[in-house]
Amino acid sequence: MATPQLPTQVSPPEFALSPALPHQVGGAEVWAFPVLPGDPGPLLGPGADAASEVLGTDLLAALEAARATGRTGEVTSVPVSAPGGDHDVSLVLLVGVGDGSVTDLRRAGAALARATRDRASVATSLATIAPEEGLGALVVGAMLASFAFHWRSTGPRDRPVARIVLAGVPDDGADGELARAIALGGAGWRSRALATVPANLKTPAWLAEQAVEVGEAAGLEVTVWDEERLVAEGFGGILAVGGGSVHPPRLIRMDYTPRGASRRTPTVVLVGKGITFDSGGLDIKPSEGMLTMKRDMSGGGAVIATMAALRDVDCPVRVVGLVPAAENAISGSAMRPGDVITHFGGRTSEVNNTDAEGRLVLADAMAYAVAELDPSVLLDIATLTGAMKVSLGQWTGGYFANHDALAALVDAASAASGENVWRMPLVADYEERVSSKIADGDNAAGGAGAITAALFLQHFAGDVPWAHIDFASAAESPTDRHEWTAGPSGFGPRLLLTWLGSDDPLAGIG
């Protein structure tokens, strides 16, 4: 059967900085200005008065006529009847920024991107009111809200604005913040793209090819285990989960070494679940439950995208990314309920639900990491349990940790990045639920599903400081909302890069 050919996809906007205000930036098709709530009415931000004079249009009156309030993401459009003179502008956008917080700027950037689709360029003074880290948040929001994916014979339905000029920004080091924001937004874009590709193209081998490609571009060392090597080295969980598919499993390893690393440089290991499609196996999902399962490799996609951007955020520690990739399919060779599998390192699991497959592949990779890589920290990330969505709803992921300092680092990165997670408890009272009468563990503990899944994985972390992020709750956006676009969310890289790109990613970890 011929391999499907993915059409050429749209690219994110290009970004540039300029000390000039929007009306002084040549060639811009759109000007955009911030709107802040005020009393008795909203206030226009820097550059708007000058633009009103140049255009002969009272922008404040237009704002009042639209009954705008300045709330975050509110957009008032003011058409310009006839470009001419010293400008090419045909549209002015007045964008609400609320209280002007980092979160507000991220959401305002997203609103700006949506309002300028199919435009050539926009010059905006939104960044002039940004607090510390606000310029970067504005860029990330605009980039991720521009995301689109298509497989149409006629091409994409619409395209992101080609260029966004952040106007009125003085030349005082903003270049560094912009570059870092582009790295974070680009990683989120890549993770989202990988998750959106359908499974008739996205096999485990294809995912491994993408890792090799981006790894080479980022200066990483990339190693891929094929099915023969997985058998030879005893990765029983990955092999069992992938055993029912005509597309054999893979294990992907990506190695990042920081500049100036020595033998004493610590190692962080990231493990991402890479189930390229999840039918549920013989414990088959209902049809509606499979509709989003092309993105069950979102944890793996997050790890690949994170690894590719570590040098861009100047990560100071070694990082190894592991992605156990398999397709959980149905056939005569699929794993069965009641099977016992032997993981890397020898621990055994009784398979009492073939739809609890993610923990089986993660377990192999975690056991390998502890045995072979001497990690100072181990973190796994996965769309693991429907129970997490029941617990935390649509927009917040959950995380577990066996080390309070590591938990604090994850929490701080979540708050700074805009990818929200909430710490969940590792309740020891449920430990008996993950035990088996015939094997070392049971993959189908039942109730308190997110907690028991974490307890199952904890056995493979050994005594290493470990965190487990389960973002099944945040893996899919049902609609466009702020920087999220409808479809797979690509959740994870912003949080991971904010943590690993900090001055001391292992602060407080002994």
C-alpha positions in Angstrom: 0.0 0.0 0.0 1.4 3.4 -1.0 2.4 5.7 1.9 0.1 8.7 2.1 1.7 12.1 1.2 1.1 14.9 3.7 0.3 18.2 1.9 2.5 21.2 2.5 1.3 22.9 5.7 1.0 26.5 6.6 3.8 28.2 8.6 3.6 30.3 11.8 3.8 34.1 11.4 7.2 35.8 11.3 7.9 38.3 14.1 9.9 41.4 14.1 10.7 44.2 16.6 10.6 47.9 15.8 11.0 51.0 18.0 8.6 52.9 15.7 4.9 53.0 16.4 2.5 51.3 14.0 1.8 54.3 11.9 5.5 54.7 11.3 6.0 51.1 10.2 6.0 51.0 6.4 4.0 48.5 4.4 1.7 47.2 7.3 -1.8 46.2 6.1 -3.2 46.3 9.6 -2.5 48.4 12.6 -3.5 47.1 16.1 -3.6 49.0 19.4 -4.2 47.9 22.9 -7.4 48.8 24.7 -7.5 49.0 28.5 -10.6 49.1 30.7 -11.1 52.6 32.2 -13.6 54.7 34.1 -15.8 56.0 32.7 -14.8 54.3 29.5 -12.0 52.2 27.9 -8.6 53.8 27.1 -6.5 53.4 24.0 -2.9 52.5 24.3 0.3 53.9 22.7 0.2 55.0 19.1 -3.6 55.2 18.8 -3.9 59.0 19.0 -1.2 59.4 16.3 -3.0 56.9 14.1 -6.3 58.7 14.5 -4.6 61.9 13.3 -3.0 60.2 10.3 -6.2 58.4 9.3 -8.6 61.3 10.0 -10.6 58.7 12.0 -11.6 59.1 15.7 -10.6 55.6 17.0 -11.9 56.4 20.5 -15.3 57.2 19.1 -15.3 54.0 17.1 -14.5 52.1 20.3 -17.3 53.8 22.2 -19.8 53.2 19.3 -18.9 49.5 19.5 -19.5 49.6 23.3 -16.1 48.0 23.8 -15.0 47.4 27.3 -11.3 46.5 27.0 -11.8 43.0 28.3 -9.1 40.5 27.4 -9.3 39.4 23.7 -12.2 41.7 22.7 -11.5 43.0 19.2 -13.1 46.1 17.6 -12.5 46.4 13.8 -12.3 49.8 12.2 -12.0 49.6 8.4 -9.9 52.2 6.6 -11.8 53.3 3.5 -8.9 54.1 1.2 -5.2 53.4 1.9 -3.0 56.1 0.7 -0.5 58.8 1.5 2.2 57.5 3.7 0.5 54.3 4.7 -0.9 51.0 3.3 -3.2 50.2 6.2 -6.7 49.0 5.3 -7.8 47.9 8.8 -7.3 49.1 12.4 -7.9 46.6 15.2 -8.5 47.7 18.8 -7.6 44.7 21.0 -8.7 44.4 24.7 -5.9 43.6 27.1 -7.8 43.5 30.4 -5.5 44.0 33.3 -2.5 43.7 31.1 -1.1 40.6 32.9 1.1 38.0 31.2 -2.0 35.8 30.7 -3.9 38.8 29.3 -1.2 39.5 26.8 -1.0 35.9 25.7 -4.8 35.9 25.1 -4.7 39.3 23.3 -2.0 37.9 21.0 -4.2 35.0 20.2 -7.2 37.4 19.5 -4.9 39.5 17.2 -3.8 36.4 15.2 -7.4 35.2 14.6 -8.5 38.7 13.5 -5.7 39.0 10.9 -5.8 35.6 9.2 -5.1 35.8 5.5 -3.4 39.2 5.9 0.1 40.0 4.8 1.3 42.0 7.8 0.2 43.7 11.0 2.0 46.3 13.1 0.9 46.4 16.7 1.8 48.4 19.8 0.3 45.7 22.2 3.8 44.9 23.4 4.4 48.4 24.7 2.2 47.8 27.7 3.5 44.3 28.4 4.8 43.5 31.9 8.0 41.4 32.3 7.6 38.2 30.2 4.5 39.8 28.6 6.1 40.3 25.2 7.0 36.6 25.0 3.5 35.6 26.1 2.0 37.9 23.4 4.2 36.1 20.7 3.4 32.6 22.0 -0.3 33.4 22.0 -0.2 34.8 18.5 1.8 32.0 17.1 -0.3 29.1 18.6 -3.6 30.7 17.8 -2.4 30.8 14.2 -2.0 27.0 14.0 -3.8 25.2 11.2 -3.7 21.8 9.7 -5.2 20.6 6.4 -5.4 17.7 4.1 -7.5 19.3 1.4 -6.9 18.9 -2.3 -7.5 22.6 -2.8 -5.1 23.8 -0.1 -5.6 25.3 3.4 -8.9 27.1 4.1 -7.1 30.1 5.4 -3.5 31.1 6.3 -1.9 32.8 9.3 -1.0 36.5 9.0 2.4 36.3 7.4 4.2 39.0 9.5 3.7 40.6 12.9 5.7 43.6 13.8 5.9 44.4 17.5 6.0 48.2 17.3 7.1 50.7 19.8 9.5 48.3 21.5 12.8 49.9 22.4 16.1 48.2 21.5 16.9 47.1 25.1 17.3 43.3 25.0 13.9 42.4 23.7 15.5 40.3 21.0 16.3 37.6 23.6 12.8 37.4 24.9 11.4 37.3 21.3 13.8 34.4 20.4 12.8 32.4 23.4 9.1 33.0 22.8 9.5 31.8 19.2 11.2 28.7 20.5 8.4 28.0 23.0 5.6 28.7 20.5 7.4 26.7 17.8 7.6 23.7 20.1 3.9 24.0 20.8 3.2 24.2 17.1 5.3 21.1 16.4 3.7 19.1 19.1 0.3 20.1 17.9 1.1 19.2 14.3 2.5 15.8 15.3 -0.7 15.1 17.3 -2.9 16.2 14.4 -1.4 14.0 11.7 -3.8 11.0 11.1 -2.7 7.5 11.9 -2.8 6.2 8.3 0.4 8.2 8.0 1.6 8.5 11.6 2.8 5.0 12.3 5.5 4.3 15.0 8.1 4.2 12.2 6.9 7.6 10.8 7.0 9.1 14.3 10.6 7.9 14.7 11.5 9.4 11.3 10.2 12.8 12.5 12.3 12.5 15.6 15.4 11.7 13.6 14.7 14.7 11.3 14.1 17.3 14.0 16.9 15.8 16.1 19.5 16.2 13.4 18.4 19.8 12.8 18.7 20.5 16.5 22.1 18.9 17.0 20.8 15.9 19.0 21.9 12.3 19.0 19.0 10.1 18.0 18.7 6.4 18.4 15.8 4.2 17.3 15.1 0.6 18.4 13.3 -1.5 15.8 11.2 -4.5 16.7 14.2 -6.9 16.5 16.2 -4.8 19.0 13.2 -4.4 21.3 12.9 -8.2 21.4 16.6 -8.7 22.0 16.7 -6.3 24.9 13.5 -7.3 26.5 11.1 -4.4 26.1 8.1 -6.6 26.7 5.6 -3.8 27.3 6.2 -2.0 24.1 6.2 -5.3 22.1 2.9 -6.5 23.7 1.1 -3.2 23.0 2.4 -3.1 19.5 2.0 -6.8 18.8 -1.5 -6.5 17.2 -0.5 -4.0 14.5 1.0 -4.4 11.0 3.0 -1.3 12.0 5.7 -2.6 14.4 6.6 -0.6 17.5 9.7 1.6 18.0 11.6 3.1 20.9 13.0 6.6 20.2 15.9 8.0 22.2 17.0 11.7 21.8 20.1 13.0 23.6 20.8 16.7 24.3 24.1 17.8 25.8 24.5 21.5 26.9 27.4 23.6 25.9 30.3 23.1 28.3 28.9 19.9 29.8 31.1 17.8 32.0 30.8 14.4 33.7 29.2 16.2 36.7 26.4 17.7 34.6 23.2 16.0 35.8 20.8 14.2 33.5 17.0 14.7 33.2 15.0 12.0 31.5 11.7 12.7 29.8 9.4 9.9 28.8 6.5 10.5 26.5 3.7 8.1 25.6 3.8 7.4 21.9 0.6 5.5 21.1 0.1 6.5 17.4 -3.5 5.1 17.5 -5.4 3.5 20.3 -8.3 1.2 19.3 -8.4 0.0 22.9 -7.1 -3.4 21.7 -9.3 -6.4 22.3 -11.0 -4.4 25.1 -12.1 -2.2 22.2 -13.3 1.4 22.7 -16.7 2.5 21.5 -16.6 4.2 18.1 -16.9 7.7 19.5 -14.0 7.0 21.9 -11.7 6.4 19.0 -12.4 9.6 17.2 -9.5 11.5 18.9 -7.1 8.6 19.3 -4.7 9.6 16.6 -3.4 12.0 19.3 -2.8 9.4 21.9 0.9 10.0 21.2 0.7 13.6 22.4 3.0 12.9 25.3 5.6 11.6 22.8 5.0 14.5 20.5 5.6 16.9 23.5 8.9 15.2 24.3 10.1 15.3 20.6 9.1 19.0 20.3 10.8 19.8 23.7 14.0 18.1 22.8 14.2 20.0 19.5 14.1 23.3 21.3 16.3 22.8 24.4 19.3 24.5 22.8 17.1 27.5 21.9 16.3 28.0 25.6 19.8 27.3 26.7 18.9 24.3 28.9 21.9 23.8 31.3 21.5 20.1 32.0 21.7 16.9 30.0 18.3 15.7 28.8 17.4 12.4 27.3 14.0 12.0 25.7 12.4 8.6 25.4 9.3 7.9 23.3 8.0 4.3 23.3 5.9 4.3 20.2 3.3 1.6 19.3 -0.1 1.2 17.7 -2.7 -0.5 19.9 -4.6 -2.5 17.3 -6.7 -5.6 17.0 -5.7 -8.8 15.3 -4.8 -12.4 16.1 -1.5 -11.4 17.5 -2.9 -8.6 19.8 -2.3 -8.9 23.5 -5.2 -10.5 25.4 -6.8 -9.8 28.8 -5.1 -12.1 31.3 -1.7 -12.1 29.5 1.4 -11.5 31.6 4.2 -9.5 30.1 7.8 -9.0 31.2 9.0 -5.4 31.1 12.6 -4.2 30.6 14.5 -5.1 33.7 12.2 -8.1 34.6 9.2 -6.7 36.5 6.0 -8.4 35.3 2.5 -7.0 34.6 -0.8 -8.9 34.3 -2.9 -7.3 31.5 -6.5 -7.2 32.7 -7.4 -4.3 30.3 -5.8 -3.9 26.9 -7.1 -0.3 26.8 -4.8 0.5 29.7 -1.8 0.2 27.3 -0.1 3.5 27.9 1.3 2.6 31.3 2.7 -0.6 29.8 4.9 1.2 27.2 5.9 4.0 29.7 6.9 1.3 32.2 9.5 -0.1 29.8 11.0 3.3 29.0 11.1 4.3 32.6 12.8 1.1 33.7 15.4 1.5 31.0 16.0 5.1 32.1 16.6 4.1 35.7 18.8 1.2 34.9 20.9 2.7 32.1 20.9 6.5 32.3 21.5 7.4 35.9 18.9 10.2 35.9 18.8 12.9 38.6 15.2 13.4 37.7 12.7 11.3 35.7 9.5 12.8 34.3 6.9 11.1 32.2 4.1 12.8 30.3 1.1 11.1 28.7 -2.6 11.2 27.8 -3.1 8.4 30.2 -6.5 8.2 31.8 -10.1 9.4 31.2 -10.3 9.7 35.0 -8.1 12.8 34.8 -10.6 14.6 32.7 -13.3 13.6 35.2 -11.2 14.9 38.0 -10.0 18.2 36.5 -12.2 19.0 33.5 -11.2 20.3 30.1 -8.3 22.8 30.5 -6.1 21.5 33.4 -3.8 18.5 33.4 -2.8 16.6 36.5 0.6 15.7 37.9 1.9 13.4 40.5 5.4 13.6 42.2 7.3 11.6 44.7 9.5 14.6 45.6 8.2 18.0 46.8 11.0 20.1 45.3 10.3 18.6 41.9 6.6 19.2 42.4 7.3 22.9 43.1 9.4 23.2 39.9 6.6 21.7 37.8 4.1 24.0 39.5 6.2 27.1 38.9 6.7 26.2 35.2 3.0 25.6 34.8 2.1 29.0 36.2 4.7 30.8 34.0 4.0 28.9 30.8 0.2 29.0 30.7 -0.1 25.2 30.5 -2.0 24.5 33.7 -1.5 21.5 35.8 -2.7 20.6 39.3 -0.9 18.3 41.8 -2.7 15.1 42.5 -2.1 12.7 45.5 -0.2 9.4 45.4 -2.5 7.7 47.7 -0.7 4.7 49.2 -4.0 3.1 50.3 -4.7 2.3 46.7 -1.5 0.4 46.3 -3.2 -3.0 46.7 -5.3 -2.2 43.7 -2.3 -2.3 41.4 -1.0 -5.6 42.7 -1.7 -8.9 41.0 -2.2 -12.4 42.3 0.0 -13.9 39.6 2.4 -11.1 38.5 4.2 -8.1 40.1 1.5 -5.7 39.0 -2.0 -5.3 37.4 -2.5 -2.7 34.7 -6.3 -2.4 35.3 -6.8 -1.3 38.9 -10.2 0.3 38.3 -11.5 3.1 40.5 -9.5 6.3 41.2 -8.1 5.6 37.8 -5.6 8.5 37.5 -4.1 7.7 40.9 -3.8 4.0 40.4 -2.2 4.5 37.0 0.4 6.8 38.7 0.9 4.1 41.4 1.5 1.5 38.7 4.2 3.7 37.1 5.8 4.6 40.4 7.2 1.1 40.7 9.3 1.7 37.6 10.8 5.0 38.9 12.8 3.3 41.6 14.2 5.9 44.1 14.7 8.6 41.4 12.8 11.9 41.9 9.9 11.4 39.6 6.9 13.3 38.3 4.1 12.0 36.1 2.0 14.4 34.0 -1.4 13.0 32.9 -2.9 15.6 30.5 -5.7 13.5 29.0 -7.9 16.3 30.4 -6.1 18.9 28.3 -5.2 17.0 25.2 -8.1 18.1 23.0 -9.6 21.5 22.6 -13.3 21.2 21.5 -13.3 24.8 20.1 -10.9 27.7 19.5 -10.2 29.2 22.9 -7.4 31.7 23.6 -4.2 30.2 22.2 -5.8 26.8 21.8 -7.2 25.9 18.4 -9.9 23.2 18.0 -8.4 19.8 17.9 -5.3 18.3 19.5 -3.8 20.8 21.9 -0.1 19.8 21.7 0.1 20.4 25.4 3.3 20.1 27.3 6.4 21.7 25.5 5.8 25.2 26.9 5.7 23.8 30.5 8.7 21.5 30.0 10.8 24.2 28.2 10.0 26.8 30.9 11.3 24.4 33.5 14.3 23.0 31.7 15.3 26.5 30.3 15.4 28.0 33.8 18.7 28.8 35.5 18.6 25.8 37.8 16.1 23.1 36.6 17.1 20.9 39.6 16.8 23.5 42.3 16.2 21.8 45.7 16.7 18.3 44.3 19.6 16.8 46.3 
